[in-house]
Amino acid sequence: MREHSKDKMRLEHIAEAIDRLQTYAGSLQEDELRKDVLRYYGIVKNIEIIGEAARMITDDFKTKYPDVEWRNISGMRNFLVHEYFSVDEEIVFEVLHSEMPELKEQIDYLLTNTDWEDWTKE
């Protein structure tokens, strides 16, 4: 059973991975992504970390905050890991530039506005 006490840590892992993505790939253009294999796989790994951390957050927390697309986030991780041969740079680029900014706002909001002391008692 997943523990409420670890939800904050998982959100922090997500926030850290997003920060790494923004730092190392924020201004990256799609053609640059195609050419820089090392950076591409670093980006993929951080998206996987985000998905795994999201998957490990308790169902109670996910139910309490349904505006975050928890299932899609975990699904992207599964896609990257299990369907790696079908993933192309365009999909990764789209996630990086279209999805991450909103997710960053949501995660920052949750980290700041959740009453963690009460949450870990539940």
N, CA, C and O atoms as a Tinker XYZ file with bonds, in Angstrom:
   488  protein
     1  N      0.846000   -1.192000    0.000000    73     2
     2  CA     0.000000    0.000000    0.000000    64     1     3
     3  C      0.884000    1.246000    0.000000    63     2     4     5
     4  O      1.880000    1.327000    0.718000    81     3
     5  N      0.497000    2.188000   -0.807000    73     3     6
     6  CA     1.259000    3.433000   -0.885000    64     5     7
     7  C      0.941000    4.309000    0.320000    63     6     8     9
     8  O     -0.184000    4.337000    0.819000    81     7
     9  N      1.960000    5.018000    0.765000    73     7    10
    10  CA     1.823000    5.826000    1.966000    64     9    11
    11  C      1.600000    7.299000    1.627000    63    10    12    13
    12  O      2.261000    7.865000    0.756000    81    11
    13  N      0.650000    7.899000    2.343000    73    11    14
    14  CA     0.410000    9.339000    2.178000    64    13    15
    15  C      1.670000   10.142000    2.464000    63    14    16    17
    16  O      1.912000   11.178000    1.845000    81    15
    17  N      2.462000    9.660000    3.396000    73    15    18
    18  CA     3.651000   10.407000    3.807000    64    17    19
    19  C      4.664000   10.558000    2.666000    63    18    20    21
    20  O      5.537000   11.423000    2.735000    81    19
    21  N      4.564000    9.739000    1.630000    73    19    22
    22  CA     5.511000    9.819000    0.517000    64    21    23
    23  C      4.996000   10.655000   -0.653000    63    22    24    25
    24  O      5.732000   10.889000   -1.612000    81    23
    25  N      3.754000   11.103000   -0.588000    73    23    26
    26  CA     3.199000   11.888000   -1.696000    64    25    27
    27  C      3.998000   13.166000   -1.938000    63    26    28    29
    28  O      4.278000   13.509000   -3.086000    81    27
    29  N      4.360000   13.859000   -0.890000    73    27    30
    30  CA     5.122000   15.101000   -1.056000    64    29    31
    31  C      6.470000   14.825000   -1.729000    63    30    32    33
    32  O      6.885000   15.555000   -2.630000    81    31
    33  N      7.142000   13.769000   -1.285000    73    31    34
    34  CA     8.435000   13.422000   -1.861000    64    33    35
    35  C      8.293000   13.109000   -3.351000    63    34    36    37
    36  O      9.142000   13.506000   -4.149000    81    35
    37  N      7.238000   12.408000   -3.727000    73    35    38
    38  CA     7.014000   12.084000   -5.137000    64    37    39
    39  C      6.774000   13.358000   -5.951000    63    38    40    41
    40  O      7.276000   13.491000   -7.067000    81    39
    41  N      6.013000   14.282000   -5.393000    73    39    42
    42  CA     5.787000   15.557000   -6.080000    64    41    43
    43  C      7.093000   16.334000   -6.223000    63    42    44    45
    44  O      7.328000   16.980000   -7.244000    81    43
    45  N      7.926000   16.270000   -5.213000    73    43    46
    46  CA     9.233000   16.930000   -5.289000    64    45    47
    47  C     10.094000   16.295000   -6.383000    63    46    48    49
    48  O     10.818000   16.999000   -7.088000    81    47
    49  N     10.019000   14.975000   -6.527000    73    47    50
    50  CA    10.761000   14.304000   -7.607000    64    49    51
    51  C     10.275000   14.796000   -8.962000    63    50    52    53
    52  O     11.076000   15.035000   -9.866000    81    51
    53  N      8.957000   14.947000   -9.102000    73    51    54
    54  CA     8.396000   15.463000  -10.349000    64    53    55
    55  C      8.902000   16.880000  -10.607000    63    54    56    57
    56  O      9.336000   17.196000  -11.715000    81    55
    57  N      8.847000   17.725000   -9.591000    73    55    58
    58  CA     9.290000   19.112000   -9.740000    64    57    59
    59  C     10.769000   19.183000  -10.120000    63    58    60    61
    60  O     11.152000   19.991000  -10.966000    81    59
    61  N     11.592000   18.351000   -9.507000    73    59    62
    62  CA    13.022000   18.337000   -9.811000    64    61    63
    63  C     13.275000   17.893000  -11.253000    63    62    64    65
    64  O     14.123000   18.461000  -11.942000    81    63
    65  N     12.544000   16.887000  -11.702000    73    63    66
    66  CA    12.717000   16.412000  -13.078000    64    65    67
    67  C     12.280000   17.481000  -14.076000    63    66    68    69
    68  O     12.924000   17.675000  -15.107000    81    67
    69  N     11.197000   18.165000  -13.770000    73    67    70
    70  CA    10.753000   19.250000  -14.657000    64    69    71
    71  C     11.794000   20.366000  -14.682000    63    70    72    73
    72  O     12.091000   20.918000  -15.741000    81    71
    73  N     12.343000   20.695000  -13.527000    73    71    74
    74  CA    13.397000   21.720000  -13.480000    64    73    75
    75  C     14.586000   21.320000  -14.352000    63    74    76    77
    76  O     15.138000   22.148000  -15.077000    81    75
    77  N     14.977000   20.047000  -14.278000    73    75    78
    78  CA    16.090000   19.583000  -15.125000    64    77    79
    79  C     15.724000   19.720000  -16.602000    63    78    80    81
    80  O     16.545000   20.147000  -17.414000    81    79
    81  N     14.495000   19.357000  -16.942000    73    79    82
    82  CA    14.061000   19.488000  -18.342000    64    81    83
    83  C     14.113000   20.936000  -18.803000    63    82    84    85
    84  O     14.582000   21.229000  -19.903000    81    83
    85  N     13.633000   21.838000  -17.961000    73    83    86
    86  CA    13.625000   23.253000  -18.337000    64    85    87
    87  C     15.034000   23.816000  -18.425000    63    86    88    89
    88  O     15.316000   24.651000  -19.283000    81    87
    89  N     15.916000   23.368000  -17.549000    73    87    90
    90  CA    17.290000   23.856000  -17.550000    64    89    91
    91  C     18.062000   23.379000  -18.768000    63    90    92    93
    92  O     18.751000   24.168000  -19.416000    81    91
    93  N     17.955000   22.117000  -19.078000    73    91    94
    94  CA    18.787000   21.529000  -20.127000    64    93    95
    95  C     18.131000   21.456000  -21.492000    63    94    96    97
    96  O     18.800000   21.183000  -22.488000    81    95
    97  N     16.821000   21.699000  -21.549000    73    95    98
    98  CA    16.147000   21.547000  -22.836000    64    97    99
    99  C     15.111000   22.614000  -23.114000    63    98   100   101
   100  O     14.419000   22.548000  -24.130000    81    99
   101  N     14.988000   23.592000  -22.241000    73    99   102
   102  CA    13.944000   24.589000  -22.380000    64   101   103
   103  C     13.924000   25.328000  -23.700000    63   102   104   105
   104  O     12.850000   25.574000  -24.249000    81   103
   105  N     15.078000   25.685000  -24.220000    73   103   106
   106  CA    15.131000   26.441000  -25.470000    64   105   107
   107  C     15.502000   25.564000  -26.666000    63   106   108   109
   108  O     15.716000   26.066000  -27.769000    81   107
   109  N     15.574000   24.290000  -26.446000    73   107   110
   110  CA    15.969000   23.358000  -27.493000    64   109   111
   111  C     14.937000   23.315000  -28.614000    63   110   112   113
   112  O     13.741000   23.185000  -28.355000    81   111
   113  N     15.391000   23.421000  -29.836000    73   111   114
   114  CA    14.517000   23.320000  -31.011000    64   113   115
   115  C     14.428000   21.852000  -31.434000    63   114   116   117
   116  O     15.304000   21.046000  -31.124000    81   115
   117  N     13.352000   21.527000  -32.147000    73   115   118
   118  CA    13.131000   20.127000  -32.516000    64   117   119
   119  C     14.279000   19.557000  -33.351000    63   118   120   121
   120  O     14.673000   18.409000  -33.145000    81   119
   121  N     14.818000   20.332000  -34.281000    73   119   122
   122  CA    15.923000   19.829000  -35.096000    64   121   123
   123  C     17.173000   19.595000  -34.249000    63   122   124   125
   124  O     17.944000   18.675000  -34.525000    81   123
   125  N     17.381000   20.418000  -33.221000    73   123   126
   126  CA    18.504000   20.220000  -32.306000    64   125   127
   127  C     18.315000   18.940000  -31.493000    63   126   128   129
   128  O     19.273000   18.211000  -31.234000    81   127
   129  N     17.078000   18.678000  -31.098000    73   127   130
   130  CA    16.770000   17.470000  -30.337000    64   129   131
   131  C     17.101000   16.227000  -31.162000    63   130   132   133
   132  O     17.641000   15.252000  -30.640000    81   131
   133  N     16.776000   16.270000  -32.436000    73   131   134
   134  CA    17.046000   15.128000  -33.316000    64   133   135
   135  C     18.555000   14.847000  -33.438000    63   134   136   137
   136  O     18.965000   13.698000  -33.603000    81   135
   137  N     19.352000   15.877000  -33.358000    73   135   138
   138  CA    20.794000   15.738000  -33.549000    64   137   139
   139  C     21.538000   15.386000  -32.265000    63   138   140   141
   140  O     22.611000   14.785000  -32.319000    81   139
   141  N     20.991000   15.747000  -31.129000    73   139   142
   142  CA    21.689000   15.573000  -29.850000    64   141   143
   143  C     21.133000   14.343000  -29.120000    63   142   144   145
   144  O     20.242000   14.458000  -28.279000    81   143
   145  N     21.665000   13.190000  -29.449000    73   143   146
   146  CA    21.159000   11.923000  -28.927000    64   145   147
   147  C     21.293000   11.855000  -27.409000    63   146   148   149
   148  O     20.373000   11.392000  -26.735000    81   147
   149  N     22.385000   12.292000  -26.876000    73   147   150
   150  CA    22.609000   12.239000  -25.443000    64   149   151
   151  C     21.567000   13.093000  -24.703000    63   150   152   153
   152  O     20.974000   12.650000  -23.719000    81   151
   153  N     21.363000   14.286000  -25.175000    73   151   154
   154  CA    20.371000   15.168000  -24.554000    64   153   155
   155  C     18.958000   14.577000  -24.702000    63   154   156   157
   156  O     18.154000   14.637000  -23.772000    81   155
   157  N     18.672000   14.014000  -25.867000    73   155   158
   158  CA    17.372000   13.386000  -26.115000    64   157   159
   159  C     17.085000   12.313000  -25.058000    63   158   160   161
   160  O     16.006000   12.296000  -24.467000    81   159
   161  N     18.039000   11.431000  -24.825000    73   159   162
   162  CA    17.814000   10.358000  -23.853000    64   161   163
   163  C     17.780000   10.870000  -22.417000    63   162   164   165
   164  O     17.129000   10.268000  -21.563000    81   163
   165  N     18.465000   11.963000  -22.142000    73   163   166
   166  CA    18.334000   12.597000  -20.828000    64   165   167
   167  C     16.933000   13.151000  -20.615000    63   166   168   169
   168  O     16.372000   13.053000  -19.523000    81   167
   169  N     16.380000   13.728000  -21.662000    73   167   170
   170  CA    15.011000   14.251000  -21.610000    64   169   171
   171  C     14.024000   13.104000  -21.402000    63   170   172   173
   172  O     13.135000   13.179000  -20.554000    81   171
   173  N     14.194000   12.050000  -22.183000    73   171   174
   174  CA    13.317000   10.882000  -22.059000    64   173   175
   175  C     13.375000   10.328000  -20.640000    63   174   176   177
   176  O     12.337000   10.014000  -20.057000    81   175
   177  N     14.554000   10.205000  -20.090000    73   175   178
   178  CA    14.706000    9.661000  -18.733000    64   177   179
   179  C     13.964000   10.515000  -17.715000    63   178   180   181
   180  O     13.308000    9.977000  -16.823000    81   179
   181  N     14.056000   11.822000  -17.829000    73   179   182
   182  CA    13.361000   12.683000  -16.876000    64   181   183
   183  C     11.849000   12.606000  -17.028000    63   182   184   185
   184  O     11.128000   12.709000  -16.036000    81   183
   185  N     11.355000   12.426000  -18.248000    73   183   186
   186  CA     9.922000   12.232000  -18.446000    64   185   187
   187  C      9.499000   10.898000  -17.819000    63   186   188   189
   188  O      8.416000   10.802000  -17.240000    81   187
   189  N     10.342000    9.879000  -17.932000    73   187   190
   190  CA    10.066000    8.596000  -17.280000    64   189   191
   191  C      9.998000    8.756000  -15.763000    63   190   192   193
   192  O      9.115000    8.190000  -15.118000    81   191
   193  N     10.922000    9.520000  -15.194000    73   191   194
   194  CA    10.932000    9.766000  -13.745000    64   193   195
   195  C      9.633000   10.443000  -13.322000    63   194   196   197
   196  O      9.036000   10.073000  -12.311000    81   195
   197  N      9.204000   11.418000  -14.083000    73   195   198
   198  CA     7.949000   12.117000  -13.784000    64   197   199
   199  C      6.789000   11.125000  -13.784000    63   198   200   201
   200  O      5.958000   11.137000  -12.876000    81   199
   201  N      6.734000   10.277000  -14.788000    73   199   202
   202  CA     5.653000    9.305000  -14.881000    64   201   203
   203  C      5.670000    8.285000  -13.769000    63   202   204   205
   204  O      4.617000    7.924000  -13.242000    81   203
   205  N      6.838000    7.817000  -13.405000    73   203   206
   206  CA     6.939000    6.829000  -12.319000    64   205   207
   207  C      6.572000    7.463000  -10.984000    63   206   208   209
   208  O      5.868000    6.849000  -10.182000    81   207
   209  N      7.031000    8.667000  -10.739000    73   207   210
   210  CA     6.673000    9.353000   -9.491000    64   209   211
   211  C      5.168000    9.592000   -9.423000    63   210   212   213
   212  O      4.556000    9.415000   -8.370000    81   211
   213  N      4.577000    9.993000  -10.539000    73   211   214
   214  CA     3.125000   10.212000  -10.583000    64   213   215
   215  C      2.370000    8.912000  -10.321000    63   214   216   217
   216  O      1.351000    8.907000   -9.631000    81   215
   217  N      2.870000    7.824000  -10.869000    73   215   218
   218  CA     2.233000    6.526000  -10.668000    64   217   219
   219  C      2.244000    6.117000   -9.195000    63   218   220   221
   220  O      1.314000    5.465000   -8.720000    81   219
   221  N      3.286000    6.498000   -8.484000    73   219   222
   222  CA     3.454000    6.084000   -7.096000    64   221   223
   223  C      2.706000    6.967000   -6.093000    63   222   224   225
   224  O      2.629000    6.620000   -4.915000    81   223
   225  N      2.165000    8.076000   -6.526000    73   223   226
   226  CA     1.368000    8.928000   -5.633000    64   225   227
   227  C      0.095000    8.173000   -5.264000    63   226   228   229
   228  O     -0.471000    7.455000   -6.089000    81   227
   229  N     -0.344000    8.337000   -4.034000    73   227   230
   230  CA    -1.511000    7.580000   -3.570000    64   229   231
   231  C     -2.760000    7.928000   -4.376000    63   230   232   233
   232  O     -2.913000    9.043000   -4.876000    81   231
   233  N     -3.639000    6.947000   -4.485000    73   231   234
   234  CA    -4.906000    7.165000   -5.181000    64   233   235
   235  C     -5.731000    8.238000   -4.474000    63   234   236   237
   236  O     -6.451000    8.995000   -5.125000    81   235
   237  N     -5.630000    8.307000   -3.156000    73   235   238
   238  CA    -6.357000    9.342000   -2.407000    64   237   239
   239  C     -5.940000   10.738000   -2.858000    63   238   240   241
   240  O     -6.783000   11.614000   -3.055000    81   239
   241  N     -4.647000   10.935000   -3.018000    73   239   242
   242  CA    -4.146000   12.244000   -3.435000    64   241   243
   243  C     -4.597000   12.556000   -4.863000    63   242   244   245
   244  O     -5.021000   13.672000   -5.161000    81   243
   245  N     -4.503000   11.571000   -5.725000    73   243   246
   246  CA    -4.920000   11.765000   -7.116000    64   245   247
   247  C     -6.410000   12.086000   -7.202000    63   246   248   249
   248  O     -6.828000   12.911000   -8.015000    81   247
   249  N     -7.196000   11.440000   -6.371000    73   247   250
   250  CA    -8.636000   11.699000   -6.345000    64   249   251
   251  C     -8.923000   13.102000   -5.835000    63   250   252   253
   252  O     -9.840000   13.772000   -6.311000    81   251
   253  N     -8.139000   13.536000   -4.872000    73   251   254
   254  CA    -8.327000   14.870000   -4.301000    64   253   255
   255  C     -7.969000   15.971000   -5.305000    63   254   256   257
   256  O     -8.520000   17.071000   -5.249000    81   255
   257  N     -7.044000   15.669000   -6.221000    73   255   258
   258  CA    -6.578000   16.653000   -7.206000    64   257   259
   259  C     -6.733000   16.088000   -8.622000    63   258   260   261
   260  O     -5.740000   15.766000   -9.275000    81   259
   261  N     -7.971000   15.970000   -9.093000    73   259   262
   262  CA    -8.229000   15.342000  -10.396000    64   261   263
   263  C     -7.859000   16.212000  -11.600000    63   262   264   265
   264  O     -7.840000   15.714000  -12.725000    81   263
   265  N     -7.567000   17.490000  -11.391000    73   263   266
   266  CA    -7.207000   18.355000  -12.518000    64   265   267
   267  C     -5.851000   17.990000  -13.122000    63   266   268   269
   268  O     -5.580000   18.291000  -14.285000    81   267
   269  N     -5.009000   17.344000  -12.329000    73   267   270
   270  CA    -3.731000   16.874000  -12.847000    64   269   271
   271  C     -4.011000   15.584000  -13.617000    63   270   272   273
   272  O     -4.728000   14.710000  -13.129000    81   271
   273  N     -3.462000   15.467000  -14.786000    73   271   274
   274  CA    -3.722000   14.297000  -15.626000    64   273   275
   275  C     -2.808000   13.131000  -15.232000    63   274   276   277
   276  O     -1.938000   12.717000  -15.998000    81   275
   277  N     -3.026000   12.620000  -14.033000    73   275   278
   278  CA    -2.189000   11.573000  -13.468000    64   277   279
   279  C     -2.073000   10.364000  -14.397000    63   278   280   281
   280  O     -0.978000    9.847000  -14.622000    81   279
   281  N     -3.195000    9.925000  -14.925000    73   279   282
   282  CA    -3.188000    8.726000  -15.782000    64   281   283
   283  C     -2.369000    8.966000  -17.052000    63   282   284   285
   284  O     -1.615000    8.089000  -17.474000    81   283
   285  N     -2.511000   10.128000  -17.654000    73   283   286
   286  CA    -1.737000   10.426000  -18.867000    64   285   287
   287  C     -0.246000   10.525000  -18.578000    63   286   288   289
   288  O      0.583000   10.106000  -19.386000    81   287
   289  N      0.084000   11.079000  -17.427000    73   287   290
   290  CA     1.492000   11.214000  -17.046000    64   289   291
   291  C      2.114000    9.828000  -16.881000    63   290   292   293
   292  O      3.195000    9.561000  -17.406000    81   291
   293  N      1.433000    8.958000  -16.156000    73   291   294
   294  CA     1.924000    7.586000  -15.983000    64   293   295
   295  C      1.929000    6.839000  -17.309000    63   294   296   297
   296  O      2.831000    6.046000  -17.578000    81   295
   297  N      0.924000    7.093000  -18.131000    73   295   298
   298  CA     0.843000    6.444000  -19.434000    64   297   299
   299  C      2.007000    6.811000  -20.332000    63   298   300   301
   300  O      2.500000    5.975000  -21.088000    81   299
   301  N      2.444000    8.050000  -20.254000    73   299   302
   302  CA     3.590000    8.476000  -21.062000    64   301   303
   303  C      4.837000    7.729000  -20.626000    63   302   304   305
   304  O      5.643000    7.316000  -21.460000    81   303
   305  N      4.992000    7.556000  -19.342000    73   303   306
   306  CA     6.134000    6.787000  -18.829000    64   305   307
   307  C      6.089000    5.365000  -19.382000    63   306   308   309
   308  O      7.101000    4.845000  -19.851000    81   307
   309  N      4.923000    4.744000  -19.325000    73   307   310
   310  CA     4.784000    3.375000  -19.826000    64   309   311
   311  C      5.087000    3.296000  -21.322000    63   310   312   313
   312  O      5.734000    2.361000  -21.793000    81   311
   313  N      4.610000    4.287000  -22.045000    73   311   314
   314  CA     4.867000    4.336000  -23.486000    64   313   315
   315  C      6.365000    4.434000  -23.760000    63   314   316   317
   316  O      6.891000    3.711000  -24.606000    81   315
   317  N      7.048000    5.320000  -23.051000    73   315   318
   318  CA     8.482000    5.507000  -23.269000    64   317   319
   319  C      9.273000    4.251000  -22.919000    63   318   320   321
   320  O     10.246000    3.918000  -23.595000    81   319
   321  N      8.859000    3.561000  -21.872000    73   319   322
   322  CA     9.593000    2.385000  -21.422000    64   321   323
   323  C      9.273000    1.155000  -22.267000    63   322   324   325
   324  O     10.177000    0.428000  -22.679000    81   323
   325  N      8.008000    0.927000  -22.519000    73   323   326
   326  CA     7.600000   -0.315000  -23.161000    64   325   327
   327  C      7.468000   -0.226000  -24.677000    63   326   328   329
   328  O      7.555000   -1.241000  -25.368000    81   327
   329  N      7.261000    0.964000  -25.192000    73   327   330
   330  CA     7.116000    1.148000  -26.637000    64   329   331
   331  C      8.234000    2.031000  -27.170000    63   330   332   333
   332  O      8.045000    2.782000  -28.126000    81   331
   333  N      9.399000    1.931000  -26.543000    73   331   334
   334  CA    10.532000    2.793000  -26.880000    64   333   335
   335  C     10.839000    2.817000  -28.379000    63   334   336   337
   336  O     11.315000    3.828000  -28.895000    81   335
   337  N     10.575000    1.726000  -29.070000    73   335   338
   338  CA    10.856000    1.640000  -30.499000    64   337   339
   339  C      9.876000    2.450000  -31.339000    63   338   340   341
   340  O     10.122000    2.689000  -32.521000    81   339
   341  N      8.756000    2.879000  -30.729000    73   339   342
   342  CA     7.751000    3.672000  -31.452000    64   341   343
   343  C      7.829000    5.160000  -31.141000    63   342   344   345
   344  O      7.125000    5.964000  -31.753000    81   343
   345  N      8.670000    5.522000  -30.207000    73   343   346
   346  CA     8.769000    6.914000  -29.772000    64   345   347
   347  C      9.666000    7.672000  -30.743000    63   346   348   349
   348  O     10.741000    7.203000  -31.118000    81   347
   349  N      9.206000    8.847000  -31.139000    73   347   350
   350  CA    10.081000    9.677000  -31.961000    64   349   351
   351  C     10.275000   11.035000  -31.301000    63   350   352   353
   352  O      9.586000   11.385000  -30.343000    81   351
   353  N     11.204000   11.770000  -31.822000    73   351   354
   354  CA    11.567000   13.055000  -31.232000    64   353   355
   355  C     10.400000   14.038000  -31.221000    63   354   356   357
   356  O     10.310000   14.881000  -30.328000    81   355
   357  N      9.520000   13.941000  -32.189000    73   355   358
   358  CA     8.384000   14.858000  -32.257000    64   357   359
   359  C      7.471000   14.712000  -31.027000    63   358   360   361
   360  O      7.005000   15.707000  -30.472000    81   359
   361  N      7.225000   13.472000  -30.614000    73   359   362
   362  CA     6.394000   13.228000  -29.429000    64   361   363
   363  C      7.079000   13.787000  -28.191000    63   362   364   365
   364  O      6.452000   14.467000  -27.379000    81   363
   365  N      8.352000   13.500000  -28.054000    73   363   366
   366  CA     9.114000   13.981000  -26.891000    64   365   367
   367  C      9.152000   15.506000  -26.882000    63   366   368   369
   368  O      8.973000   16.126000  -25.834000    81   367
   369  N      9.382000   16.105000  -28.033000    73   367   370
   370  CA     9.419000   17.561000  -28.136000    64   369   371
   371  C      8.070000   18.167000  -27.743000    63   370   372   373
   372  O      8.022000   19.172000  -27.034000    81   371
   373  N      6.995000   17.565000  -28.196000    73   371   374
   374  CA     5.644000   18.048000  -27.880000    64   373   375
   375  C      5.387000   17.992000  -26.374000    63   374   376   377
   376  O      4.881000   18.952000  -25.792000    81   375
   377  N      5.727000   16.893000  -25.759000    73   375   378
   378  CA     5.552000   16.767000  -24.301000    64   377   379
   379  C      6.395000   17.813000  -23.580000    63   378   380   381
   380  O      5.918000   18.489000  -22.669000    81   379
   381  N      7.619000   17.935000  -23.988000    73   379   382
   382  CA     8.552000   18.869000  -23.359000    64   381   383
   383  C      8.048000   20.302000  -23.393000    63   382   384   385
   384  O      8.103000   21.005000  -22.384000    81   383
   385  N      7.558000   20.738000  -24.542000    73   383   386
   386  CA     7.198000   22.147000  -24.699000    64   385   387
   387  C      5.720000   22.450000  -24.493000    63   386   388   389
   388  O      5.367000   23.591000  -24.195000    81   387
   389  N      4.852000   21.460000  -24.643000    73   387   390
   390  CA     3.419000   21.725000  -24.508000    64   389   391
   391  C      2.850000   21.298000  -23.166000    63   390   392   393
   392  O      1.920000   21.921000  -22.654000    81   391
   393  N      3.404000   20.244000  -22.600000    73   391   394
   394  CA     2.826000   19.691000  -21.377000    64   393   395
   395  C      3.560000   20.112000  -20.102000    63   394   396   397
   396  O      2.928000   20.324000  -19.067000    81   395
   397  N      4.859000   20.231000  -20.169000    73   395   398
   398  CA     5.641000   20.476000  -18.959000    64   397   399
   399  C      5.374000   21.821000  -18.283000    63   398   400   401
   400  O      5.334000   21.869000  -17.053000    81   399
   401  N      5.191000   22.909000  -19.022000    73   399   402
   402  CA     4.945000   24.174000  -18.315000    64   401   403
   403  C      3.690000   24.137000  -17.434000    63   402   404   405
   404  O      3.715000   24.620000  -16.302000    81   403
   405  N      2.607000   23.571000  -17.944000    73   403   406
   406  CA     1.380000   23.478000  -17.138000    64   405   407
   407  C      1.568000   22.520000  -15.973000    63   406   408   409
   408  O      1.130000   22.804000  -14.858000    81   407
   409  N      2.215000   21.389000  -16.223000    73   407   410
   410  CA     2.445000   20.437000  -15.139000    64   409   411
   411  C      3.301000   21.073000  -14.054000    63   410   412   413
   412  O      3.053000   20.852000  -12.869000    81   411
   413  N      4.283000   21.843000  -14.428000    73   411   414
   414  CA     5.135000   22.535000  -13.448000    64   413   415
   415  C      4.293000   23.442000  -12.558000    63   414   416   417
   416  O      4.463000   23.448000  -11.338000    81   415
   417  N      3.395000   24.198000  -13.155000    73   415   418
   418  CA     2.512000   25.069000  -12.367000    64   417   419
   419  C      1.645000   24.258000  -11.404000    63   418   420   421
   420  O      1.492000   24.628000  -10.240000    81   419
   421  N      1.085000   23.165000  -11.886000    73   419   422
   422  CA     0.227000   22.335000  -11.047000    64   421   423
   423  C      1.008000   21.735000   -9.880000    63   422   424   425
   424  O      0.538000   21.759000   -8.742000    81   423
   425  N      2.176000   21.205000  -10.150000    73   423   426
   426  CA     2.973000   20.569000   -9.107000    64   425   427
   427  C      3.445000   21.609000   -8.094000    63   426   428   429
   428  O      3.398000   21.358000   -6.890000    81   427
   429  N      3.892000   22.754000   -8.556000    73   427   430
   430  CA     4.305000   23.822000   -7.631000    64   429   431
   431  C      3.134000   24.236000   -6.740000    63   430   432   433
   432  O      3.306000   24.447000   -5.540000    81   431
   433  N      1.950000   24.348000   -7.330000    73   431   434
   434  CA     0.758000   24.696000   -6.557000    64   433   435
   435  C      0.485000   23.641000   -5.484000    63   434   436   437
   436  O      0.245000   23.982000   -4.326000    81   435
   437  N      0.519000   22.383000   -5.860000    73   435   438
   438  CA     0.247000   21.311000   -4.899000    64   437   439
   439  C      1.281000   21.289000   -3.778000    63   438   440   441
   440  O      0.931000   21.117000   -2.610000    81   439
   441  N      2.543000   21.462000   -4.129000    73   439   442
   442  CA     3.587000   21.459000   -3.097000    64   441   443
   443  C      3.420000   22.614000   -2.116000    63   442   444   445
   444  O      3.682000   22.467000   -0.923000    81   443
   445  N      2.987000   23.750000   -2.623000    73   443   446
   446  CA     2.854000   24.942000   -1.799000    64   445   447
   447  C      1.552000   24.978000   -1.007000    63   446   448   449
   448  O      1.530000   25.465000    0.123000    81   447
   449  N      0.478000   24.473000   -1.579000    73   447   450
   450  CA    -0.843000   24.674000   -0.987000    64   449   451
   451  C     -1.462000   23.454000   -0.306000    63   450   452   453
   452  O     -2.570000   23.544000    0.222000    81   451
   453  N     -0.784000   22.345000   -0.307000    73   451   454
   454  CA    -1.288000   21.173000    0.399000    64   453   455
   455  C     -0.884000   21.275000    1.862000    63   454   456   457
   456  O      0.252000   21.628000    2.177000    81   455
   457  N     -1.809000   20.968000    2.743000    73   455   458
   458  CA    -1.497000   20.920000    4.174000    64   457   459
   459  C     -0.859000   19.562000    4.447000    63   458   460   461
   460  O     -1.551000   18.593000    4.760000    81   459
   461  N      0.453000   19.498000    4.326000    73   459   462
   462  CA     1.165000   18.228000    4.406000    64   461   463
   463  C      1.077000   17.594000    5.775000    63   462   464   465
   464  O      1.081000   16.369000    5.900000    81   463
   465  N      0.998000   18.415000    6.794000    73   463   466
   466  CA     0.894000   17.846000    8.149000    64   465   467
   467  C     -0.416000   17.064000    8.308000    63   466   468   469
   468  O     -0.422000   15.955000    8.842000    81   467
   469  N     -1.499000   17.640000    7.849000    73   467   470
   470  CA    -2.783000   16.926000    7.911000    64   469   471
   471  C     -2.817000   15.755000    6.943000    63   470   472   473
   472  O     -3.376000   14.703000    7.252000    81   471
   473  N     -2.218000   15.935000    5.768000    73   471   474
   474  CA    -2.280000   14.892000    4.754000    64   473   475
   475  C     -1.591000   13.609000    5.221000    63   474   476   477
   476  O     -2.086000   12.512000    4.962000    81   475
   477  N     -0.468000   13.736000    5.899000    73   475   478
   478  CA     0.255000   12.544000    6.322000    64   477   479
   479  C     -0.433000   11.827000    7.476000    63   478   480   481
   480  O     -0.080000   10.688000    7.782000    81   479
   481  N     -1.402000   12.463000    8.124000    73   479   482
   482  CA    -2.153000   11.825000    9.213000    64   481   483
   483  C     -3.274000   10.948000    8.672000    63   482   484   485
   484  O     -3.766000   10.056000    9.364000    81   483
   485  N     -3.673000   11.206000    7.431000    73   483   486
   486  CA    -4.818000   10.482000    6.870000    64   485   487
   487  C     -4.478000    9.033000    6.596000    63   486   488
   488  O     -5.327000    8.278000    6.123000    81   487
